[in-house]
Amino acid sequence: MPKILDGAAIAAAIKQEVAEEVKQLAAQGIRPGLAAVLVGNVAASEIYVRSKVQSCAELGIYSDLITPPETVTTEDMVDLIAALNDRDEIDGILIQLPLPAQVDTKALLDAVLPAKDVDGFHPVNAGRLQAGRPALAPCTPAGIIEILKRSGIPMAGQHAVVVGRSDLVGKPAAILLLYQNATVTICHSKTRDLGAITRQADILVAAIGRPGYIGPEMVKPGATIIDVGINRISTREEFDRFFAGNAKREAAFAKRGSTIVGDVHPKAFELAGAYTPVPGGVGLLTVAMLMANTVRAAKMRRGL
Ligand SMILES: NC(=O)c1ccc[n+]([C@@H]2O[C@H](COP(=O)([O-])OP(=O)(O)OC[C@H]3O[C@@H](n4cnc5c(N)ncnc54)[C@H](OP(=O)(O)O)[C@@H]3O)[C@@H](O)[C@H]2O)c1
């Protein structure tokens, strides 16, 4: 039976450690603070931001939720970020993506002070990470490493195949795996014969954004599979393709009219040695690592 890598338990352990650090900082009169910027009314973004703000409250981190309207301009957003850069009680600035089409996302991410860039998206932090200097690393890739480490999955000398090369997930995940001494291959949409490469993976990271794309024929038996994908499916045909005969999922689908599937087909998990479920895997780590980064930013800004 493959081992399920329990994102909830690992995220809870990290949050507990962060809460402990927050307490120690409080004894020195320091309270880490996070500003969360949520533009418009994208339902999924609202859910993500709510869970981030709630985690702050649980851990004793100050948070400020700022909600500009859907019609906001790049200029207004840059002014807002500049004001947050200046606020001393704010250690981390989170801009929930995606932003409306009229807003220049890259300009905004560049406007965040690198020292407050708790998402690790600023080019300065991306460069520092690449150069092996202390940096705020993007939360999802950092969470992947925590899952592997805390589950006792060896990385040194292992062949890690990362499918996806986004600046948010694939690329930084590959760099972090390299620092763990894995032998890393990065694949993307132009990769020829993807299955021939993924079948070589001891550790397979799927960050593609395509429901159930990695099938059982693409997996080496016994491999560790990290499924980063979060894809909502709402048709009966799609549901049956992934979850036919799964009573628990059937009940959830009937209730909500949709469900979530990762980038890996559930049948592929059956071959794995260990895997992260969707939901309940990597996604939970992203919030935990955001909390950890906020405390880290608070300490780094004060030279602690
Ligand atoms: N768990 C979490 O907390 C979390 C956080 C962030 C993202 N996600 C999820 O992770 C997934 C990836 O997110 P992302 O932001 O990295 O997405 P993205 O920016 O759209 O990047 C997707 C990557 O997958 C590659 N790709 C697309 N189709 C492919 C194919 N047929 N074969 C091989 N590679 C292919 C793309 O290649 P090209 O570069 O060649 O186009 C690209 O590099 C999404 O499902 C997203 O919802 C989860």
The ligand as an SDF file (V2000), in Angstrom:
LIG
                    3D

 48 52  0  0  0  0  0  0  0  0999 V2000
   -1.0200   23.4900   -3.8700 N   0  0  0  0  0  0  0  0  0  0  0  0
   -0.8490   24.7990   -3.9510 C   0  0  0  0  0  0  0  0  0  0  0  0
   -0.8100   25.4970   -2.9580 O   0  0  0  0  0  0  0  0  0  0  0  0
   -0.6500   25.3910   -5.3060 C   0  0  0  0  0  0  0  0  0  0  0  0
    0.0310   26.5940   -5.4570 C   0  0  0  0  0  0  0  0  0  0  0  0
    0.2500   27.0750   -6.7450 C   0  0  0  0  0  0  0  0  0  0  0  0
   -0.2420   26.3730   -7.8320 C   0  0  0  0  0  0  0  0  0  0  0  0
   -0.9540   25.2210   -7.6450 N   0  0  0  0  0  0  0  0  0  0  0  0
   -1.4710   24.4250   -8.7610 C   0  0  0  0  0  0  0  0  0  0  0  0
   -0.3590   23.8310   -9.4180 O   0  0  0  0  0  0  0  0  0  0  0  0
   -0.5950   23.7300  -10.8160 C   0  0  0  0  0  0  0  0  0  0  0  0
    0.5100   24.4550  -11.5500 C   0  0  0  0  0  0  0  0  0  0  0  0
    0.4960   25.8140  -11.1840 O   0  0  0  0  0  0  0  0  0  0  0  0
    1.4500   26.8770  -11.9050 P   0  0  0  0  0  0  0  0  0  0  0  0
    1.1320   28.1970  -11.3170 O   0  0  0  0  0  0  0  0  0  0  0  0
    2.8500   26.3870  -11.8920 O   0  0  0  0  0  0  0  0  0  0  0  0
    0.8460   26.7950  -13.4170 O   0  0  0  0  0  0  0  0  0  0  0  0
    1.3580   27.4670  -14.7680 P   0  0  0  0  0  0  0  0  0  0  0  0
    2.0020   28.7740  -14.5060 O   0  0  0  0  0  0  0  0  0  0  0  0
    0.2040   27.3980  -15.7050 O   0  0  0  0  0  0  0  0  0  0  0  0
    2.4930   26.4590  -15.2930 O   0  0  0  0  0  0  0  0  0  0  0  0
    2.1800   25.1880  -15.7390 C   0  0  0  0  0  0  0  0  0  0  0  0
    3.4210   24.4990  -16.2100 C   0  0  0  0  0  0  0  0  0  0  0  0
    3.0570   23.2050  -16.6830 O   0  0  0  0  0  0  0  0  0  0  0  0
    3.6030   22.9930  -17.9680 C   0  0  0  0  0  0  0  0  0  0  0  0
    2.7020   22.1850  -18.7830 N   0  0  0  0  0  0  0  0  0  0  0  0
    1.4740   22.5130  -19.2380 C   0  0  0  0  0  0  0  0  0  0  0  0
    0.9760   21.5200  -19.9920 N   0  0  0  0  0  0  0  0  0  0  0  0
    1.9240   20.5490  -20.0080 C   0  0  0  0  0  0  0  0  0  0  0  0
    2.0060   19.2890  -20.6400 C   0  0  0  0  0  0  0  0  0  0  0  0
    1.0200   18.8090  -21.3960 N   0  0  0  0  0  0  0  0  0  0  0  0
    3.1170   18.5530  -20.4630 N   0  0  0  0  0  0  0  0  0  0  0  0
    4.1380   19.0170  -19.6940 C   0  0  0  0  0  0  0  0  0  0  0  0
    4.1180   20.2120  -19.0810 N   0  0  0  0  0  0  0  0  0  0  0  0
    3.0190   20.9720  -19.2420 C   0  0  0  0  0  0  0  0  0  0  0  0
    3.7460   24.3860  -18.5820 C   0  0  0  0  0  0  0  0  0  0  0  0
    4.7570   24.3060  -19.5860 O   0  0  0  0  0  0  0  0  0  0  0  0
    5.2040   25.5940  -20.4630 P   0  0  0  0  0  0  0  0  0  0  0  0
    6.0720   26.4100  -19.5500 O   0  0  0  0  0  0  0  0  0  0  0  0
    5.9430   24.9980  -21.5900 O   0  0  0  0  0  0  0  0  0  0  0  0
    3.9340   26.2900  -20.8450 O   0  0  0  0  0  0  0  0  0  0  0  0
    4.1190   25.2190  -17.3690 C   0  0  0  0  0  0  0  0  0  0  0  0
    5.5130   25.2430  -17.1740 O   0  0  0  0  0  0  0  0  0  0  0  0
   -1.9960   24.3150  -11.0120 C   0  0  0  0  0  0  0  0  0  0  0  0
   -2.9480   23.2490  -10.9570 O   0  0  0  0  0  0  0  0  0  0  0  0
   -2.1890   25.2070   -9.8040 C   0  0  0  0  0  0  0  0  0  0  0  0
   -3.5630   25.3590   -9.4560 O   0  0  0  0  0  0  0  0  0  0  0  0
   -1.1400   24.7160   -6.3960 C   0  0  0  0  0  0  0  0  0  0  0  0
  1  2  1  0
  2  3  2  0
  2  4  1  0
  4  5  1  0
  4 48  2  0
  5  6  2  0
  6  7  1  0
  7  8  2  0
  8  9  1  0
  8 48  1  0
  9 10  1  0
  9 46  1  0
 10 11  1  0
 11 12  1  0
 11 44  1  0
 12 13  1  0
 13 14  1  0
 14 15  2  0
 14 16  1  0
 14 17  1  0
 17 18  1  0
 18 19  2  0
 18 20  1  0
 18 21  1  0
 21 22  1  0
 22 23  1  0
 23 24  1  0
 23 42  1  0
 24 25  1  0
 25 26  1  0
 25 36  1  0
 26 27  1  0
 26 35  1  0
 27 28  2  0
 28 29  1  0
 29 30  1  0
 29 35  2  0
 30 31  1  0
 30 32  2  0
 32 33  1  0
 33 34  2  0
 34 35  1  0
 36 37  1  0
 36 42  1  0
 37 38  1  0
 38 39  2  0
 38 40  1  0
 38 41  1  0
 42 43  1  0
 44 45  1  0
 44 46  1  0
 46 47  1  0
M  CHG  2   8   1  16  -1
M  END
$$$$
